[in-house]
């Protein structure tokens, strides 16, 4: 399903976004390079999908304005409000999940359901600093062969995003966000790759413990970039959750073999 | 070094079974079955009394030779009779089972035994692939994923969903929690490199079964290297060897028993129709199976299986020396033995357990 590029202006940023599909709105905050995936196509089959480019990532200019991930969350909430007047399902991945968390905290009235894919805000784990874009790309995957199926960032984009990440303290435990997890009252799914070395093994349970309506999904044999390692599993979990929220735990697959 | 008795709980008339697997249930007389399990539990009690460290139970199906299709049920009953000895489930056949159910059984057994559980994970012999109609080609993948899921289910204090390749569970929240925190000893029974490496990387024990000492050493050597690469050194209990045994008062008596067994020409171990055996092997290895080629080329007959060998045979001193080879050469710290051999009745099994306890355990416990 084709996605069409659009642009809007918020807080002085020119924000690009891509739109496809019909139905209830889904807003996606994706890391650079993970925007045209089977997940986007699958969601656009059932929903009206808006995939936003976070200011300072991808081809956008360097973001020297946002002073915190919370600031960025507020900016993105304004952007989302300008492209849809309805409540939406918010899907954030990696850095996008950190922003989505704050977007939900700052603008809870907008978010119908929250899906955090590989979130790093809570109990991140120290990962050796990659010296270049290629090395940084490799550590995202559980299997090297999966890293070759996805292109790394250009060195210039990597440098730009690294500067933003360091300034916004991405990858550092967000004490304030953790303290406010109890304020998130929409249905929430946090998805982690079992081989994700960017967070500690204890990280998933914090979301479950502190967000009142939160499910945790662990994707077997996947690293930080779940869409690269186990795309079918990620799509399956997110499509089910977007449709059924916390009732996605109910088995709906037919078991009858020979009627 | 520690001694473990593999509690096969065999049907007492197992020597009369036809040479085929599965063994038809028609051969199981309920009264004899009940008596056989009682005798098996008596053997367990005696093993505990004689100083064995572990009793082990293993999942095997459709045969009275090792009559524990649901080993945790058997282990639970024995755990009530034997109050101090370790209860080792060596183990569940993971490709056949719901891993969450396995985790629940392990957690319950650790509670019922008050922290005496040792857990083991196995793929199973090829015949077992037929039991619940699991595709043999998926066995390795199911084993690896199943182990990950069970370990997570046993250690994760919050409910979670599992999005696997072979398993999808949207709510996993195993009760009760283990008595032994964070985990009881876990042994991975395998000969395959990928699973040996898994055990090493996850700091789990290794179990090897029925191979000669040099072949066992090739596996344990790799395991120890991979453990070192993973940053740890396995302890004495981490390498378990399961080997068949017949111990008698003297070497001469033991050899006479074995010669008698050989003369009686027992059928092969786990005998299956050649077509079925080769079809499973082909599926496991990803090879093409030619049904008509197998039928046309079966000069040995329709039924095939492994020969019945004995790993440890002799008087107490000889058996102790044979076990020492595994200790010295392979680093084995726990020796797990089924005393219920073919054509060894309950009375003789009890005599062997007593003899082993009095004459062999004092020797092998000195192996450090």
Interface residues (C-beta under 8 A of the other chain):
Chain A: X191 X194 X204 X205 X208 X209 X215 X216 X217 X218 X219 X220 X221 X230 X233 X234 X236 X237 X248 X249 X250 X251
Chain B: X145 X148 X149 X152 X156 X157 X158 X159 X160 X161 X162 X163 X164 X165 X167 X168 X170 X171
